[in-house]
Amino acid sequence: LNTRYSSKWDNSFNLSATYVNSVFSSDRYILHKTPTGSALEPEYINVKGNKTPYAPEFKANASLQIEYSGKIGMKVTGNYIGQQFTDALNTKNVEEWIDINNADADYNYHQATLNGRIGMLDAYFVCDASAWYNTPIKGLSVSASVKNLLNERYIAGRRPQGIKVGMPRFVSAGISYSF
């Protein structure tokens, strides 16, 4: 959506959203638990119908940009990422599996681990902002931006090494010259 109020003002608004129902559509067996002794067999779970890892059901992005006479402008963007699983077993609460594992002397449960690699990722929203000024000197401009403007704390990923936190608020500025 682009709108011009006069020949000096220019703005745009963009919005996109994605809904995905991403599931395992055929049989796939994942190791669920291994026996502590030799008398029992490892157990596997068919994850057919489970959500695929790192595939949030809903994502949305929006941006608003305003510029005056091609000289000064600003842009604000927002990104929403819905909750998602990080493993094929769709482990929601690792602590519950640790309790189950501790109560079962015959097996070690695959998802009962505190290594940070599995578990639910909560939904999060991140907002960024930037501004720029094209100086009267031909080709010279200055800019500033803030990523994660609201300083949202979130987990961006869990694999391969474990919990990876999202970027905290980050402020940058720059000067550029084009010739």
DARACOR-V527810 format. One record per backbone hydrogen bond with DSSP energy under -0.5 kcal/mol. CO is the residue of the C=O (numbers start at 1). NH is the residue of the N-H. If there is no record, write none. Layout:
BEGIN
co: {CO	CO}
nh: {NH	NH}
END
This chain:
BEGIN
co: {1	3	3	8	9	10	11	12	14	16	18	20	21	22	23	24	28	30	32	33	34	37	43	43	45	45	47	50	52	57	58	59	60	61	62	63	64	65	66	67	67	68	68	71	72	73	74	75	76	77	78	79	80	81	83	84	85	87	92	92	93	94	95	96	97	98	99	100	101	103	104	106	106	108	109	111	120	121	124	126	127	128	129	130	131	132	133	133	136	137	139	139	140	141	142	143	144	145	146	147	148	152	154	154	157	163	164	164	170	172	174	176}
nh: {13	5	11	69	6	67	3	65	63	61	59	22	23	52	25	49	47	45	110	43	108	40	32	33	30	47	50	24	55	20	82	18	80	16	78	14	76	12	74	10	69	71	72	134	68	132	66	130	64	128	62	126	60	124	57	121	54	90	94	120	97	98	99	100	101	102	103	104	104	105	107	36	37	34	112	113	122	84	81	79	149	77	146	75	144	73	135	142	138	140	141	178	135	176	133	174	131	172	129	170	151	154	156	166	164	165	156	157	147	145	143	141}
END
